[in-house]
């Protein structure tokens, strides 16, 4: 493996008077994707849409051997793998904790993260029963362009991304990760039993994009190490997406 270099990038947040410093592990052949301008207006209206399941499978998980970096508002974070240990009651132990698609997995009391016991509690009726891409909360702060989750489907589909509303605010200041450029916000919202999110009345805003048959790639969440949750995803037929 080639020598890893660290690049530090500082972006001024004029509105909040804060600085964000992004520490990225880079190789000569894997440069970080630049953030893009965040646009949250004119959400796609899907509240009354009806969706059917599609067959989806994980093609590739993130490469476990590469180094990851973390991101944090207002302070420098020394590069390291990040796994949240603040609330050990939510950690999953002694079980398979990989990225995986669960057929019919999007439903009340489902766990959207393979490494946490956090459960979904509110789901729009139109989405119930769709295949769920279980992700890993411990990867929420990774900011490495080589981080990649790839899934495959044999038909055109709608790809839904559930993004922590706190992360949406964060992206509004720092910019979206480049791989999210094709996603549009919708009027759909999910809620879990995560105690911190419940206390602040926060849930997940649903984004959507239409994808052709073949592979769909998800990248690093680039979230705030102390604040935001990892995204998760689900899939349906192409009806209703724009």
RONU-180537 format. One record per residue (C-alpha): x, y, z. Coordinates in nm, 4 decimals. Layout:
N
VEXVEX         u         v         w
VEXVEX         X         Y         Z
...
# end
This chain:
242
VEXVEX         u         v         w
VEXVEX    0.0000    0.0000    0.0000
VEXVEX    0.1386    0.3425   -0.0968
VEXVEX    0.2403    0.5932    0.1644
VEXVEX   -0.0562    0.7816    0.3018
VEXVEX   -0.0447    1.1552    0.3132
VEXVEX   -0.2606    1.3866    0.5194
VEXVEX   -0.4113    1.6963    0.3728
VEXVEX   -0.5832    1.9598    0.5860
VEXVEX   -0.8407    2.1930    0.4389
VEXVEX   -1.0035    2.4841    0.6220
VEXVEX   -1.3316    2.6408    0.5153
VEXVEX   -1.4650    2.9524    0.6856
VEXVEX   -1.8297    2.9409    0.7878
VEXVEX   -1.9229    3.3080    0.7661
VEXVEX   -2.2698    3.2799    0.9175
VEXVEX   -2.1631    3.0961    1.2319
VEXVEX   -1.8177    3.2438    1.2601
VEXVEX   -1.6756    2.8950    1.2873
VEXVEX   -1.4061    2.7045    1.1057
VEXVEX   -1.4211    2.3533    0.9827
VEXVEX   -1.1019    2.1628    0.9310
VEXVEX   -1.1206    1.8492    0.7279
VEXVEX   -0.8452    1.5988    0.7768
VEXVEX   -0.8247    1.3631    0.4836
VEXVEX   -0.6047    1.0617    0.4215
VEXVEX   -0.5122    1.0803    0.0554
VEXVEX   -0.3175    0.8643   -0.1826
VEXVEX   -0.1889    0.9897   -0.5183
VEXVEX   -0.4639    0.7954   -0.6972
VEXVEX   -0.7513    0.8685   -0.4571
VEXVEX   -0.8181    1.2396   -0.4142
VEXVEX   -1.1071    1.3582   -0.2002
VEXVEX   -1.4227    1.4706   -0.3754
VEXVEX   -1.4813    1.8431   -0.3231
VEXVEX   -1.8021    1.9449   -0.1443
VEXVEX   -2.0758    2.0859   -0.3659
VEXVEX   -2.3207    2.3661   -0.2994
VEXVEX   -2.6160    2.2445   -0.0957
VEXVEX   -2.9658    2.3163   -0.2263
VEXVEX   -3.2578    2.2161   -0.0048
VEXVEX   -3.5474    2.4063   -0.1647
VEXVEX   -3.8314    2.2616   -0.3735
VEXVEX   -3.8429    1.9087   -0.2288
VEXVEX   -3.9749    1.6255   -0.4451
VEXVEX   -4.3299    1.5531   -0.3266
VEXVEX   -4.3631    1.1780   -0.2656
VEXVEX   -4.5998    1.1731    0.0304
VEXVEX   -4.8814    1.0049   -0.1639
VEXVEX   -4.6611    0.7951   -0.3939
VEXVEX   -4.6698    0.4150   -0.3901
VEXVEX   -4.3560    0.2126   -0.4342
VEXVEX   -4.2778   -0.1520   -0.5005
VEXVEX   -3.9665   -0.3413   -0.3944
VEXVEX   -3.6750   -0.4128   -0.6248
VEXVEX   -3.4048   -0.6768   -0.5934
VEXVEX   -3.0838   -0.5207   -0.4591
VEXVEX   -2.7597   -0.6773   -0.3422
VEXVEX   -2.4371   -0.5454   -0.1922
VEXVEX   -2.1505   -0.5676   -0.4409
VEXVEX   -1.8731   -0.4169   -0.2327
VEXVEX   -1.8271   -0.2930    0.1223
VEXVEX   -1.5699   -0.0325    0.2280
VEXVEX   -1.2163   -0.1636    0.2213
VEXVEX   -1.1276   -0.2335    0.5852
VEXVEX   -0.7510   -0.2042    0.5385
VEXVEX   -0.7375    0.1606    0.4306
VEXVEX   -0.6903    0.4449    0.6766
VEXVEX   -0.9795    0.6773    0.7510
VEXVEX   -0.9889    1.0354    0.8695
VEXVEX   -1.2495    1.2175    1.0757
VEXVEX   -1.4174    1.5549    1.0511
VEXVEX   -1.5288    1.7900    1.3262
VEXVEX   -1.6596    2.1460    1.3495
VEXVEX   -1.4472    2.4006    1.5305
VEXVEX   -1.1449    2.1894    1.6120
VEXVEX   -0.8759    1.9732    1.4594
VEXVEX   -0.9271    1.5994    1.4896
VEXVEX   -0.6230    1.3759    1.4709
VEXVEX   -0.6788    1.1177    1.1940
VEXVEX   -0.8022    0.7872    1.3300
VEXVEX   -1.0712    0.5273    1.2840
VEXVEX   -1.3816    0.6458    1.4669
VEXVEX   -1.6265    0.4282    1.6584
VEXVEX   -1.8756    0.5906    1.8941
VEXVEX   -1.8445    0.4448    2.2435
VEXVEX   -2.0352    0.7069    2.4444
VEXVEX   -2.3471    0.4936    2.4835
VEXVEX   -2.2434    0.1304    2.5044
VEXVEX   -2.6055    0.0195    2.5476
VEXVEX   -2.6656    0.0848    2.1784
VEXVEX   -2.3676   -0.1140    2.0525
VEXVEX   -2.4179   -0.4480    1.8801
VEXVEX   -2.1742   -0.7164    1.9952
VEXVEX   -2.1162   -1.0762    1.8939
VEXVEX   -2.3044   -1.0393    1.5666
VEXVEX   -2.2381   -0.9790    1.1991
VEXVEX   -2.1859   -0.6060    1.1619
VEXVEX   -2.1405   -0.5594    0.7907
VEXVEX   -2.3132   -0.3516    0.5261
VEXVEX   -2.6044   -0.5597    0.4041
VEXVEX   -2.9326   -0.5295    0.2141
VEXVEX   -3.2302   -0.6724    0.4019
VEXVEX   -3.5273   -0.7611    0.1807
VEXVEX   -3.8440   -0.6005    0.3207
VEXVEX   -3.6279   -0.4530    0.5956
VEXVEX   -3.7694   -0.0999    0.6096
VEXVEX   -4.0366   -0.1285    0.8797
VEXVEX   -4.1136   -0.0181    1.2329
VEXVEX   -3.8638   -0.1567    1.4876
VEXVEX   -3.6088   -0.2379    1.2164
VEXVEX   -3.2458   -0.1497    1.2935
VEXVEX   -3.0988    0.0725    1.0188
VEXVEX   -2.7442    0.0226    1.1515
VEXVEX   -2.5730   -0.3139    1.1761
VEXVEX   -2.3564   -0.1986    1.4680
VEXVEX   -2.6281   -0.0273    1.6778
VEXVEX   -2.9573   -0.1346    1.8367
VEXVEX   -3.1275    0.1942    1.7389
VEXVEX   -3.4726    0.1199    1.5903
VEXVEX   -3.7000    0.2908    1.3395
VEXVEX   -4.0251    0.4163    1.4946
VEXVEX   -4.1939    0.6343    1.2318
VEXVEX   -4.1943    0.5490    0.8596
VEXVEX   -4.4197    0.6925    0.5846
VEXVEX   -4.6661    0.4221    0.4779
VEXVEX   -4.5498    0.4436    0.1157
VEXVEX   -4.2030    0.3221    0.2152
VEXVEX   -4.2835    0.0328    0.4487
VEXVEX   -4.1487   -0.3016    0.3278
VEXVEX   -3.8798   -0.1694    0.0931
VEXVEX   -3.5327   -0.3298    0.0932
VEXVEX   -3.3052   -0.1626    0.3499
VEXVEX   -2.9316   -0.1022    0.3174
VEXVEX   -2.8069   -0.1396    0.6728
VEXVEX   -2.5021    0.0820    0.7262
VEXVEX   -2.2595    0.1268    1.0191
VEXVEX   -2.2931    0.4160    1.2625
VEXVEX   -1.9260    0.3776    1.3476
VEXVEX   -1.8389    0.5031    0.9981
VEXVEX   -2.0354    0.8284    1.0271
VEXVEX   -1.7355    1.0622    1.0498
VEXVEX   -1.5225    0.9118    0.7741
VEXVEX   -1.4038    1.1689    0.5213
VEXVEX   -1.2036    0.9591    0.2806
VEXVEX   -1.2680    0.9576   -0.0938
VEXVEX   -1.1795    0.5878   -0.1106
VEXVEX   -1.4719    0.4961    0.1160
VEXVEX   -1.7300    0.3253   -0.1028
VEXVEX   -2.0393    0.1092   -0.0626
VEXVEX   -2.1659   -0.0361   -0.3892
VEXVEX   -2.4955   -0.2135   -0.4485
VEXVEX   -2.6460   -0.3521   -0.7683
VEXVEX   -2.9959   -0.3838   -0.9095
VEXVEX   -3.1156   -0.5415   -1.2327
VEXVEX   -3.3752   -0.2741   -1.3039
VEXVEX   -3.4218    0.1005   -1.2978
VEXVEX   -3.4994    0.2117   -0.9448
VEXVEX   -3.5467    0.4956   -0.6993
VEXVEX   -3.2595    0.5181   -0.4529
VEXVEX   -3.3572    0.6736   -0.1200
VEXVEX   -3.1065    0.8155    0.1263
VEXVEX   -3.2106    0.8831    0.4881
VEXVEX   -2.9952    1.1683    0.6202
VEXVEX   -2.9870    1.2919    0.9794
VEXVEX   -3.1529    1.6365    0.9885
VEXVEX   -2.8537    1.7639    1.1874
VEXVEX   -2.6298    1.6495    0.9016
VEXVEX   -2.8540    1.8352    0.6568
VEXVEX   -2.7843    2.1545    0.8532
VEXVEX   -2.4138    2.0677    0.8605
VEXVEX   -2.4076    2.0171    0.4820
VEXVEX   -2.5859    2.3501    0.4403
VEXVEX   -2.2745    2.5151    0.5845
VEXVEX   -1.9957    2.2856    0.4677
VEXVEX   -2.1394    2.1601    0.1375
VEXVEX   -2.2612    1.8158    0.0333
VEXVEX   -2.0128    1.5349   -0.0267
VEXVEX   -1.9601    1.5143   -0.4021
VEXVEX   -2.1210    1.1685   -0.4373
VEXVEX   -2.4563    1.3094   -0.3132
VEXVEX   -2.4815    1.5523   -0.6044
VEXVEX   -2.7528    1.3503   -0.7814
VEXVEX   -2.9879    1.3302   -0.4820
VEXVEX   -3.2856    1.5635   -0.4312
VEXVEX   -3.4634    1.6313   -0.0997
VEXVEX   -3.8183    1.4978   -0.0588
VEXVEX   -4.1079    1.5699    0.1771
VEXVEX   -4.0584    1.2332    0.3513
VEXVEX   -3.9221    1.1928    0.7045
VEXVEX   -3.8201    0.8988    0.9263
VEXVEX   -3.7784    0.8881    1.3052
VEXVEX   -3.5832    0.6463    1.5284
VEXVEX   -3.5744    0.5841    1.9030
VEXVEX   -3.2267    0.7354    1.9358
VEXVEX   -3.2473    0.9181    2.2694
VEXVEX   -3.0394    1.2214    2.1681
VEXVEX   -3.2313    1.2751    1.8453
VEXVEX   -3.5660    1.2338    2.0235
VEXVEX   -3.4684    1.4915    2.2855
VEXVEX   -3.4113    1.7523    2.0133
VEXVEX   -3.7040    1.6370    1.7937
VEXVEX   -3.4722    1.5378    1.5095
VEXVEX   -3.5289    1.2692    1.2516
VEXVEX   -3.4033    1.1756    0.9057
VEXVEX   -3.4769    1.3701    0.5905
VEXVEX   -3.5218    1.1479    0.2874
VEXVEX   -3.3390    1.2249   -0.0372
VEXVEX   -3.4008    1.0448   -0.3679
VEXVEX   -3.2484    0.9925   -0.7090
VEXVEX   -3.3390    0.7771   -1.0061
VEXVEX   -3.0801    0.5178   -1.1044
VEXVEX   -3.0595    0.2904   -1.4046
VEXVEX   -2.9983   -0.0827   -1.3828
VEXVEX   -2.6512   -0.1637   -1.2575
VEXVEX   -2.4434   -0.0392   -0.9678
VEXVEX   -2.5186    0.2412   -0.7227
VEXVEX   -2.2308    0.3827   -0.5177
VEXVEX   -2.2476    0.5507   -0.1776
VEXVEX   -1.9519    0.7422   -0.0375
VEXVEX   -1.8217    0.8832    0.2897
VEXVEX   -2.0771    1.0646    0.5061
VEXVEX   -1.8214    1.3284    0.6168
VEXVEX   -2.0352    1.3953    0.9245
VEXVEX   -1.9589    1.5823    1.2452
VEXVEX   -1.7821    1.3349    1.4727
VEXVEX   -1.9809    1.4376    1.7823
VEXVEX   -2.3163    1.5359    1.6368
VEXVEX   -2.4525    1.3653    1.3268
VEXVEX   -2.5590    1.0080    1.2558
VEXVEX   -2.4624    0.7903    0.9594
VEXVEX   -2.7004    0.7747    0.6648
VEXVEX   -2.8818    0.4584    0.5570
VEXVEX   -3.0605    0.3758    0.2315
VEXVEX   -3.3521    0.1893    0.0759
VEXVEX   -3.4751    0.1156   -0.2750
VEXVEX   -3.7942    0.0953   -0.4822
VEXVEX   -3.9244    0.0866   -0.8379
VEXVEX   -3.8668    0.4099   -1.0288
VEXVEX   -4.2242    0.5411   -0.9871
VEXVEX   -4.2483    0.8790   -0.8168
VEXVEX   -3.8859    0.9884   -0.8501
VEXVEX   -3.7901    1.2848   -1.0629
# end
